[in-house]
């Protein structure tokens, strides 16, 4: 197991004073815009502070060494998809329950991409804003664990598989591979051979695990017409992709059971749409509901012509007709578990990898035996 790197040290006023060749009191005067130093000294001190990456502490209790009493969570996703994502709302609810018991605040920020997320971590660290962070949406090529190791910020990665390269980070994860295998088992037993997986964002570790598992399960069963298509998790893309696959259109970003489309996963690869699928797997409940509506508009019945499975069970799955078959898990407890692991780290406990129960498939009205359908089923 690799040795844990020593965390980087936050620059202090003493560091600035030594670099600028002035006293610490002069640094304090300059950075707090108080009289007592010349404008030339003030400008030199500010330039040195910028070069060192110094930021003022926004948590007054840091002055007494009590900590920020706050943990952070940054979400690098399109902001307009968050309000309809029941998974994150429930996850944050569970996190907040545990933090409230400990009188800890939650600092939440939405950013454009992972680079922006890393910049937020650096700023929070430099400003003493948070005592630790909860990291969501692990990537297949992820710069965040190295950065958090470097900064020495206590962190819990939610949804990532255990990683021996970062023994100082805790992980709370679910078995997406096992869940996808259960879905394919169910659909295969119902006679479905042509399956399309309408997936979430490309590059996310859990998206890639689900795609790989679907491909492996299809290969094991000899199912040649099984595909995955990546989306942004929105209802609009869920409906649009559903229309295209049911009409036999050409799609971007597809992955076949037998291999990757030209350009790779999520890189705009194009493959010819095959025969109409008889089963659709959606990576969240919102896309599944939108997909059912789109299928109905095109004249397809669910499950007579096409079966539908949603990855995340929610009240939404039971507010449409037919009720949606879905993978169910206690997402609130998932959030509680992650928050408990972070508070354990803050208390000086060891980093751990904790696996939550495999999501359980609940069969409802939206799945049934392969039907005849317009294309002969």
N, C-alpha and C positions, 0 to 999 in steps of 0.2 A: 504494500500500500504506500503510495507516494506521501512524503512528508508534507504537512500543511505549511504553506508559506506564511511568513510573518505578515500581519496586516500592515498596509501602508499607514503612515502617521500623518494626521491632519496638520497642515502648517499652522503655526502659532504666531502671535505678535512678536515673540522673541526671535523667531526665524526671520521675520520681515526686518526686524531691527538690525540683526546681524548682517543680512544681505545688503540693506540700504546704508549701513554704517551710521545709524542714529540710535538714540535711546528708545526703550520701550514706551516711555511716556510720550515721546514725539510721535511714535507710530499711532498710539491711541488718539492723540490730538488730530493727527492727519486723517485717520480713517473715520473718526466720528465728526469730522468737519468742525472742529473746535479751534479757537484762536490759540496761539502759542508757538506756531511754526510758520516758516516762510512758505510762500506759494511754490518755490522751487523744491523745498523739502517735501511738501504735501504731494506734489506731482510725482516725485521719485518714489515715495512710499507707496503710493497707489499703483504705480507701474510694477514695483516689486511684488506687491500683494497679488496682482493679477497674474504675474508670471508663476508664482508659487501655487496658484489655485486657492488662495485663502478666501473664505466666506465668513461673514459674521454669524454668530450663533443666534438663531431666532428662538431658541428655547431657553428662557431665563434660568431655569433650574440647572442648566449645564454649569452655571457659574459655581454652584455648590456641589457639582458632581453627581446629581441625582438622576441624570438621564432625561431623555425627552418625553418619556411616558407615552410614546406614540410609535406605531408600526406603520409601514407603508405598503401599498399595493399599486402597481402601475399596470395598466392594460393597453397593450399596443394592438388595437383593433379599430376598424371603422366605428366611430362613435355612434352612428345611426343604427348600428346593429345591436347595440347593448340593451336598449330599452325593451326589446322583444325577446331577449334571451333569458328564459326562465332559469337556466343552469346557473348563470352568474348571480342572479338575484338571490337564489337560494343559498349559493355558496357564501356570498357576503353576509347573508343573514346568520349562518352558522358561525362564521368568523367573528361577527360582531357580538354574538352571545358570550363567547369566551372572553373577548377583550373587555367587554363591559364588566364582567365579574372581577377582572384584574384592574379596573379603572384605567385601561389603556385606550388611547384614541386610535382611530384608523384614518390615515392620510391616503386618499385615493386620487389617482390622476390617470386620464386617458391621453395617449400620445399617438403619433402617426406610425412609428415603426420602432424596431428594437434599438436602433442607434439613439433615438430620442429617449427611449427608456433607460439606456445606459447613462445618458447625460443626466437624467433625473436622479439616478442613484448616486452619481458623483456629487451632484449639488446637495442632495439630502445629507450625504456623508460629511461634506465639507461644512455645511451649515448646522450640523448636529440636529437635524430635524427629526430623525427616526432612530430607534434603538435596534430595529431589525426590519426585514421585509418578507413579504409573501410573494413568490414568483409564480406566475401562471403562464399557460401556453408555452411549455418547453418546445424549443426548435430542434430540428435534426442537426443543424450547425449553429450552435448557440454560444454567443460571446459572453452571456451574462454570468454563468458560474465562475469563469476565470476572473471577471471583474469583481464579483462579490468576495471571492477569495482574497484578491489583492487588497480590497478595502477593509476586509475583516468584518463586514456587516453580517450579523447572524441572519440566516435565511432558510426558508422552507420552500422547496420547489413542489408545486402542486401539479400532479399529472405526469411527471417525468419518471422514467424507470431509474432505479438506483444506479449511481455512477461512481465507481471506485476512484476516478480521477479527482473527485471533489469530496473527500471524506468529511470535510467540515460543514457541508450543507446537508440538511435533513430533506427527505423526500417523502411525500404522501402520494401514492399512486394507485390507479385502478387497472385491472387486467383487460385492456381493450381488445387484445387478441382473443382472449377466452370468450368475451362477449360477442365478438363478430363471428367466431366459430359456432356459437350457439344459434345465432340468427341463420347462418347458412345451413346448419343441421335442420332447423325447422322448415325452412323454405324448400330444401332438397327433399325432405320427407313428404312435402305436399306436392312434389312433382315438378317444381320449378327448375328450369335449366338455363333460362336467360334472365339474368339479374343485373340491374344497374344500381351502383352505390353512388348516391348524390352526396358527396363528401363536403367537409368544411374547408378551411383555408389551407392551401398548400404550404409545405414547409413545417407545419406543426407536427411535433413528434407523435401525438395521438392520431392525427390524420394519416400519417405515413404507416403507423402500426396497423390501423384498420385496413388500409389499402393492401399492405403486404399480406395480412392474414386472409383477406378475401381472395387474393390471387392464389395463395397456397391452398386454401380450402377448395377453390375451383379446380386447380390442377389435380388435387388428390381425387376429386370426383369425376374428372374428365369433362368439366363444364367449360366449353370453349367460348361461349358468348356471355362472359361476365366482365363488366367494366366498372371503373370508378371515374367520376367527374368531380373536380374540385370547384368550390364556390366560395362566396363570402359569408355563408350562413344566413343570408337574408331571405325573406319570403319572396322577394322579386326574382332573385336568381333561382330559388327553389322551383318556382312556377315556370320560369323560362326554360330551365333545363328539362323539366318534366315534359313540357310541350315538345321540345326537340327530340327527346328519346322516344316518345310515343309516336311521333310522326316519322321516325326513322331518319332524322337529320344527321348532318355532320357536326361533330362537337369538338371544341378545343379542350386541351388539358386532360384527355382521357387516358386511362390506363387499362389495358386488356389483361385478362386472366393469364395469358401466356407471356406477357412482357409489357414494357413501357412504350407508349406512343412516341413518335418522333419528337425530340425536344425534351422528353422527360416529364415527370410529374409536375404539373402546375406551370410549365414553361411554354404553354401555347402549342403543344404538339397536337396534331390533327389525325384522327382515324375515321374511316368510314363507319357510319352507324350501321349495325347489323340488323337482324330481325327485331321486331318490337319486343321489348322485355315483358315478362309476365310477372316480375316482382321488382319493387323499388325499395331500397334502404336509404333513409335520410339521416344525416348526422345531427339533426335536432328536430324538435317538435314543430317549430315554426315553419320550416321548409316542408315538412311532411303534410301539414294542414294545407299549405299553399299548393302542394303537389296534388293532393286529392281534389281541390277545387279546379285546378287546371285540367286534370284528367277528366273530370265530370263535364267541363265545358266542351271538351273535344268529343264527348259521347262515349267515353269508356266508363265502365262500372267498376267499382271497388267493393269486393274483391273478385267479381265475376271475370273481368278482363285483366286486371292487374292487382296484385297484392301489395300492401304498403306496410312498412315497419319504420317507426321513429326511434332514433337512438335515445332520446331523453323523454321519459314519461312525465306528464304534467297534467294539470286540470284541462289544458287545451286539448289534449288527446281524447278527453271524454266529453268535449263540448261540440264535437262535430259528428256527422253521420257519414259513414259508419265510424264507430269508436275505433281508435287506432291501436293496433298492436304496438308495443313499445318496450324498450329496455328500461327497467326501473331500478333506481338506487336512491339511497337516502343522501341527497346532495347537501342538505343542511348539516348532517352529521359529518360529511366529507369536509365541510368548512370548519366545523368544530375541531375535528382531528388535526387539521393543518394549523389552526390557531394554538391548540394545546402544545403541538410540537415546537412552535416558535416560542411560546412562553417558557417551555422547558429549556430551550437554548438560552434564553435571556436569564434564566435562573442558574446557568452554568452547567446544565445537563449536556450529555453527549449527543452528537448528531446521529440520527437513526433513519432507516428506510422503513416506512409503514405502508402496508398494502391494505386497502379497504376492500370490502366484499365485491365480488364480480357482479356487475349489473345483471339483473334477472329479467328474462324475456317474459312479458305478459301477453298472451295471445288473446286478441279481441276480434272484432268484426271485420277488420281491414285485411286479414289474411285468410286465405282459403286454398283449396286445391287448384292446380293449374287449370284454367278454363279454356274453352275453344277459342274465344276471342276473334277479332276481325282478321288476324293473320294466321289462323289455324292453331294458335296456342302451342 
